Amino acid sequence: MRHLWRMLVIGCVAVSATVSNASPPEQSLVPVARTSFAFASSVPNVKVRPALRPVSPQALAVAARPANLPLLGPDTSLMPYLRPKALEQEALFKKRKLRKSSVCGDIAIQGKPVGRVPGKIKACGIKEAVQITSVSGVTLSRPSTMDCGTAIALNEWVDKSVIPTFKRRGPVVELQVAAHYACRTRNNQKGARISEHGKGRAIDISGFKMADGEVVTVLNGWRKNPSKRQLTKVWRGACGPFGTVLGPNADRYHQDHFHLDTARHRRGPYCR
């Protein structure tokens, strides 16, 4: 009995010494193997060693990082550091160029400032006009003069409605502009009020050009599927960013284009 008790004490001392000399589990790359008390006591010369386990991809990524970079977390991507310098410089140069040619405080609105545009007749003209060439990466078929409020509305419409609607069929690359600033009366009718075109607050869009060269026109597509569904969707999407939206259902003057202007009405947007 005394001999058995001595063996038990020696086993406990051996296990305690081995574990105390080993690195704590928090500092070790692998967890310490657990050994039952009965087994350790019966075999006093056994040494408890950490069990090996595979190295994680995150650990490999951290080990492969450049020496001058700070330690990255397991969820941090190394792709930005692997990007070629030439590609970074090209992207930076392109962004600077776009910012330099942007107007109305938005890099997505490309063009140039025009300043004051005097009207030939009373009530025409624009105080601070801009000439727009593209919005949200979609080119206008011709530079169009308007005020910034109209340019911002046009950009919002293209970004949130036109681009998503023609995503599968397109992408859309160009807006076909039928009219922009012009000092005239509504529908060119004698004695009528000055059109919003004469105030720089309107633009007419007659079609949408896709990347493959296809052009979806309001005149030919308004009553044909699938163009009808898509044109109806972008027409409806303009109602909100613009105060007035007129299409083929409005009257005979708008059979071949959408009239979009930023005039505000007491009862909200007028869309027909």
C-alpha positions as CSV (number, residue, x, y, z in Angstrom):
1,M,0.0,0.0,0.0
2,R,2.9,2.4,0.9
3,H,4.6,1.5,-2.4
4,L,1.5,2.3,-4.4
5,W,1.0,5.7,-2.6
6,R,4.7,6.6,-3.4
7,M,4.2,5.8,-7.1
8,L,1.1,8.0,-7.1
9,V,3.0,11.0,-5.6
10,I,5.9,10.7,-8.0
11,G,3.5,10.7,-11.0
12,C,1.8,13.8,-9.8
13,V,5.1,15.7,-9.3
14,A,6.3,14.6,-12.8
15,V,3.1,15.9,-14.5
16,S,3.1,19.2,-12.6
17,A,6.8,19.9,-13.5
18,T,6.2,19.2,-17.2
19,V,3.1,21.3,-17.5
20,S,4.6,24.2,-15.6
21,N,7.6,24.3,-17.9
22,A,5.5,24.3,-21.1
23,S,4.1,27.4,-22.7
24,P,0.5,28.4,-21.7
25,P,-2.2,27.4,-24.2
26,E,-2.8,31.1,-25.0
27,Q,0.9,31.5,-26.1
28,S,1.3,28.2,-27.9
29,L,0.3,27.7,-31.5
30,V,-1.3,24.4,-30.5
31,P,-3.4,23.3,-27.5
32,V,-1.7,21.2,-24.8
33,A,-2.8,17.5,-25.0
34,R,-4.9,16.5,-22.1
35,T,-3.8,13.4,-20.2
36,S,-5.9,11.7,-17.6
37,F,-4.7,11.8,-14.0
38,A,-4.8,8.0,-13.7
39,F,-2.6,7.5,-16.7
40,A,0.0,10.2,-15.6
41,S,0.2,8.7,-12.2
42,S,0.7,5.2,-13.5
43,V,3.4,6.3,-15.9
44,P,5.6,8.9,-14.2
45,N,8.2,9.3,-17.0
46,V,5.6,10.4,-19.6
47,K,6.1,13.9,-21.1
48,V,3.1,16.0,-22.1
49,R,3.7,17.8,-25.4
50,P,1.5,20.0,-27.5
51,A,-0.4,18.2,-30.3
52,L,0.3,19.4,-33.9
53,R,-2.5,20.9,-36.0
54,P,-2.7,22.3,-39.5
55,V,-1.7,26.0,-40.0
56,S,-4.8,28.1,-41.0
57,P,-4.9,30.1,-44.2
58,Q,-5.1,33.3,-42.1
59,A,-1.8,32.5,-40.4
60,L,-0.2,31.8,-43.8
61,A,-1.5,35.2,-45.1
62,V,-0.1,37.1,-42.1
63,A,3.3,35.3,-42.4
64,A,3.4,36.2,-46.2
65,R,2.7,39.9,-45.6
66,P,5.5,42.5,-46.4
67,A,7.9,43.0,-43.5
68,N,7.1,46.7,-43.3
69,L,3.4,46.3,-43.0
70,P,1.6,46.2,-39.6
71,L,0.2,42.9,-38.4
72,L,-3.1,42.2,-40.1
73,G,-6.1,40.6,-38.6
74,P,-7.5,37.3,-39.8
75,D,-10.3,39.0,-41.7
76,T,-8.1,41.5,-43.4
77,S,-7.5,41.1,-47.1
78,L,-3.9,41.4,-48.6
79,M,-5.2,42.1,-52.1
80,P,-4.7,45.9,-52.0
81,Y,-1.0,45.3,-51.2
82,L,-0.6,42.9,-54.1
83,R,-2.1,45.4,-56.6
84,P,0.4,46.7,-59.2
85,K,1.6,50.2,-58.6
86,A,0.9,51.1,-62.3
87,L,-2.8,50.1,-61.8
88,E,-3.1,52.2,-58.7
89,Q,-1.6,55.2,-60.4
90,E,-3.8,54.8,-63.4
91,A,-6.9,54.7,-61.3
92,L,-5.8,57.7,-59.3
93,F,-5.1,59.7,-62.5
94,K,-8.5,58.8,-63.9
95,K,-10.3,59.9,-60.7
96,R,-8.4,63.2,-60.6
97,K,-9.3,63.8,-64.2
98,L,-13.0,63.1,-63.6
99,R,-13.0,65.3,-60.5
100,K,-11.4,68.2,-62.5
101,S,-14.0,68.0,-65.2
102,S,-17.0,67.5,-62.9
103,V,-19.6,70.2,-62.2
104,C,-22.4,70.8,-59.6
105,G,-20.2,69.3,-56.8
106,D,-20.6,65.8,-58.0
107,I,-17.9,63.7,-59.7
108,A,-20.6,61.7,-61.5
109,I,-21.8,64.8,-63.4
110,Q,-19.3,65.6,-66.1
111,G,-19.2,68.8,-68.1
112,K,-18.1,72.4,-67.8
113,P,-19.5,75.6,-66.2
114,V,-21.0,78.1,-68.6
115,G,-22.0,80.9,-66.3
116,R,-24.8,83.3,-67.1
117,V,-26.8,82.6,-70.2
118,P,-28.9,85.7,-71.2
119,G,-32.3,85.2,-72.8
120,K,-33.4,86.6,-76.1
121,I,-36.8,87.3,-74.7
122,K,-38.1,88.1,-71.2
123,A,-38.2,85.3,-68.7
124,C,-35.6,83.2,-70.6
125,G,-32.0,82.6,-69.6
126,I,-30.0,80.8,-66.9
127,K,-28.1,82.5,-64.0
128,E,-25.5,79.8,-63.5
129,A,-25.6,77.3,-66.4
130,V,-23.5,74.2,-66.9
131,Q,-23.0,72.1,-70.1
132,I,-23.4,68.4,-69.3
133,T,-21.6,65.7,-71.3
134,S,-22.3,62.6,-69.1
135,V,-24.0,61.5,-65.9
136,S,-23.2,58.4,-63.9
137,G,-20.9,57.2,-66.8
138,V,-23.7,57.5,-69.4
139,T,-22.9,59.9,-72.2
140,L,-25.3,62.5,-73.6
141,S,-25.6,62.4,-77.4
142,R,-24.8,66.1,-77.4
143,P,-23.6,68.6,-74.7
144,S,-26.7,69.9,-73.0
145,T,-27.1,73.2,-71.2
146,M,-29.1,73.4,-68.0
147,D,-28.9,74.6,-64.4
148,C,-27.3,72.4,-61.6
149,G,-30.7,71.4,-60.2
150,T,-31.7,69.8,-63.5
151,A,-28.3,68.2,-63.9
152,I,-28.5,66.6,-60.4
153,A,-32.0,65.3,-61.1
154,L,-30.8,63.9,-64.4
155,N,-27.9,62.1,-62.7
156,E,-30.2,60.7,-60.0
157,W,-32.6,59.4,-62.6
158,V,-29.9,57.7,-64.7
159,D,-28.2,56.2,-61.7
160,K,-31.3,54.8,-59.9
161,S,-33.6,54.1,-62.8
162,V,-32.1,54.0,-66.3
163,I,-29.0,52.0,-65.6
164,P,-30.7,49.3,-63.5
165,T,-33.6,49.0,-66.0
166,F,-31.4,48.4,-69.0
167,K,-28.8,46.4,-67.1
168,R,-29.5,43.0,-68.8
169,R,-30.2,44.4,-72.2
170,G,-27.4,46.9,-72.1
171,P,-25.6,48.3,-70.4
172,V,-26.9,51.7,-71.5
173,V,-24.1,53.9,-72.7
174,E,-25.8,57.0,-74.2
175,L,-28.9,59.1,-73.8
176,Q,-30.4,60.4,-77.0
177,V,-31.0,64.1,-76.4
178,A,-33.9,65.6,-78.4
179,A,-33.7,69.1,-76.8
180,H,-32.2,71.0,-73.9
181,Y,-31.9,74.8,-73.4
182,A,-33.9,76.8,-75.9
183,C,-35.5,80.2,-75.4
184,R,-39.0,79.4,-76.6
185,T,-42.6,79.1,-75.5
186,R,-44.3,75.8,-74.5
187,N,-44.5,73.5,-77.5
188,N,-43.4,76.5,-79.6
189,Q,-47.0,77.8,-79.5
190,K,-47.5,81.5,-80.1
191,G,-48.7,83.3,-77.0
192,A,-48.0,80.4,-74.6
193,R,-45.9,80.6,-71.5
194,I,-42.1,80.3,-71.6
195,S,-41.1,76.7,-71.6
196,E,-38.9,75.3,-68.8
197,H,-36.4,74.7,-71.6
198,G,-36.1,78.5,-71.8
199,K,-35.1,78.5,-68.1
200,G,-32.5,75.8,-68.3
201,R,-34.7,73.4,-66.2
202,A,-35.7,70.9,-68.9
203,I,-34.3,68.2,-71.1
204,D,-36.0,65.9,-73.7
205,I,-34.8,62.3,-74.1
206,S,-35.8,60.4,-77.3
207,G,-33.9,57.1,-76.8
208,F,-31.3,55.0,-75.0
209,K,-28.3,53.5,-76.7
210,M,-26.9,50.2,-75.6
211,A,-23.2,49.0,-75.6
212,D,-23.8,46.8,-78.6
213,G,-25.2,49.7,-80.7
214,E,-28.9,49.0,-80.2
215,V,-31.0,52.1,-79.7
216,V,-34.3,51.8,-77.8
217,T,-36.4,54.8,-78.9
218,V,-39.5,56.2,-77.3
219,L,-41.3,56.5,-80.7
220,N,-40.8,52.8,-81.7
221,G,-40.6,51.1,-78.3
222,W,-43.3,52.7,-76.2
223,R,-46.0,50.2,-77.5
224,K,-43.8,47.2,-78.1
225,N,-42.5,44.5,-75.6
226,P,-40.1,44.3,-74.0
227,S,-39.2,47.9,-74.8
228,K,-42.6,49.0,-73.5
229,R,-42.1,47.6,-70.1
230,Q,-38.6,49.1,-69.8
231,L,-39.5,52.5,-71.2
232,T,-42.5,52.6,-68.8
233,K,-40.3,51.8,-65.9
234,V,-37.8,54.6,-66.7
235,W,-40.6,57.0,-67.4
236,R,-42.1,56.2,-63.9
237,G,-38.6,56.4,-62.3
238,A,-38.3,60.0,-63.5
239,C,-41.3,61.0,-61.6
240,G,-39.8,62.3,-58.4
241,P,-36.4,63.5,-59.3
242,F,-38.2,65.7,-61.9
243,G,-41.3,67.8,-61.2
244,T,-42.8,67.3,-64.6
245,V,-42.6,64.1,-66.7
246,L,-44.4,63.9,-70.0
247,G,-44.4,61.0,-72.5
248,P,-46.4,59.5,-75.4
249,N,-49.5,59.3,-73.2
250,A,-49.5,63.0,-72.4
251,D,-50.3,64.6,-75.8
252,R,-49.3,64.6,-79.5
253,Y,-46.3,66.8,-78.8
254,H,-44.5,64.1,-76.8
255,Q,-45.0,61.0,-79.0
256,D,-41.3,60.5,-79.6
257,H,-39.6,61.6,-76.4
258,F,-39.8,62.1,-72.7
259,H,-40.0,65.7,-71.5
260,L,-38.3,66.1,-68.1
261,D,-38.2,69.3,-66.1
262,T,-37.6,70.4,-62.5
263,A,-40.5,72.8,-62.1
264,R,-42.3,72.2,-58.8
265,H,-46.0,71.9,-58.4
266,R,-48.1,72.4,-55.2
267,R,-49.6,68.9,-55.5
268,G,-46.3,67.2,-56.2
269,P,-44.8,65.9,-59.4
270,Y,-47.0,66.0,-62.5
271,C,-46.3,62.8,-64.5
272,R,-48.3,61.8,-67.6
